[in-house]
Amino acid sequence: MNGQPSADVLDRVRDIPIYRSSIERGHFPLLEKSEIARGFPDNWMTPRLAEALAAGEAEFVLSTGTNHARMQIIRPPYFLLNSYYRLWSEHPDISATWEEGCRRVSLTTVLATEHVARVNARKRGAEPDAEPGLAARRLDARTFYVNLRLDPALWEREDVERMLAEMRTAERAHPRGRYHLDCSGNHLAHLLNKVNQWGLWDEFPQPASIVHAYEYTPVNVRRFLRQYFACPIIDLFGSTELGYLYYSDRRGRYRPYLDRMSVELLPVAPGSTIHNLIVTSVRNPYMPLIRYRSGDCVRTLDGSPDPDKISSFCGREKELLPTPHGPVAQGDLDERVAAASPRIFLHQLRLTGDTEAALHYTTFDGRPLGAAESAALASGVGELTARRCRLEHRTHIAIGKSGKYAWLAKDVGPTRTGQS
């Protein structure tokens, strides 16, 4: 695109105040989140949008704010859900579970559950319950949410037994006992650990298809999930403001899903093979985004800026770690961790000085790494980050306020320590 949208896109944005100067200049600079927020919502307001808001055909929502300040946006009701449903219904590996009418159980952040409970309470003209029941956590006839705790590592047995019982209601709703599991990969891995710990496998209904779509899913977590499930396990990539843009197949290869969208890739630094994902999208008719810097980083098969060769979504631009040999992304560290040991579950890099770092990690079995794996891990992380790396085994790494994990920290709060 290189700064010049197509004639069709120009026609769709011509009346939107934020784009007027770009149309006059004949060039569209990168659209930053800060620019979207400046003067919001007047910088987006048109007579059509005002009518849509008054009619309930458009609504104000907040982005999740996992890796950046929460951003207010305008979109049609159920915009992200409809994007998910359409992709699910068309995905070559899992469309059968959509067509069968399988219920969707969502095991993800408590913030998502609380959002659904608030919406349902608002419809009733009431305040949401502190611990909403299953009916209050139904998004629609097909989807309900099960997690009621911020940190899945701290789920108690009664939490797990309740969630498994609720999952069985989805299973029983299908004549052949099939359901679709939507999740954060990390949350599902925590659930599997708890099921193993308490011997609850007879209570766990096996899903017919799985999608993880809420945060970066580490390589080892993907491996761990594949050990327990024979069904397709699919990754979706998207955002609150854009909907879903890419999906993996059951073998992990990514495919574009760029309905009314186009993308550009720009290196995050001169010579870097990590690229910023720049998106032009008119999928949301009320807030079309032209050359929007999403903040997401990708790698390609050959290091080139060719969007058709995207091989991985490797983290967020604001979380890149500067090093003497160029920026390092979350996915880069994850690859080193996975190469050292498949037993590592969560990991977090703590910067302890200009030339030193500590890698906190947990394992699926709770036991620290042996000497050989530890040496390989410390060496690999040290080489990647150009820092002396000290390993610290943990029995717990705290989750963030967003219900997602940070891979990089300059200061980590108290954690329960296992052997080092």
Salt bridges, closest charged atoms under 4 A:
ASP8 OD2 - ARG12 NE 3.27
ASP11 OD1 - ARG14 NH2 3.24
GLU32 OE2 - ARG293 NE 2.92
GLU35 OE1 - ARG38 NH1 2.07
GLU90 OE2 - ARG86 NE 3.02
GLU100 OE1 - HIS174 NE2 3.17
GLU100 OE2 - ARG176 NH1 3.52
GLU100 OE1 - ARG178 NE 2.68
GLU131 OE2 - ARG149 NH1 2.82
ASP151 OD2 - HIS396 NE2 2.70
ASP159 OD1 - ARG149 NH2 3.22
GLU161 OE2 - ARG157 NE 2.87
GLU166 OE2 - ARG137 NH2 2.71
GLU166 OE1 - ARG162 NH1 3.03
ASP182 OD2 - ARG104 NH2 3.27
GLU203 OE1 - ARG168 NH1 3.32
ASP235 OD1 - HIS212 ND1 3.20
ASP235 OD2 - ARG222 NH2 3.51
GLU241 OE2 - LYS33 NZ 3.60
ASP249 OD2 - ARG253 NE 3.01
ASP249 OD2 - ARG255 NH2 3.29
ASP259 OD2 - ARG86 NH1 3.07
ASP259 OD2 - ARG260 NH2 2.74
GLU264 OE2 - ARG291 NE 2.86
ASP296 OD1 - ARG316 NH1 2.81
ASP302 OD2 - LYS309 NZ 2.91
GLU317 OE2 - ARG293 NH1 3.61
ASP332 OD1 - ARG299 NE 2.87
GLU356 OE2 - ARG388 NH2 2.95
ASP365 OD2 - ARG343 NE 3.15
ASP365 OD2 - ARG367 NH2 2.88
GLU373 OE1 - ARG343 NH1 3.31
GLU383 OE1 - ARG336 NH1 3.02
GLU392 OE1 - HIS360 NE2 3.17
GLU392 OE2 - ARG390 NH2 2.52
GLU392 OE1 - ARG394 NH2 2.60
ASP411 OD1 - ARG350 NH2 3.64
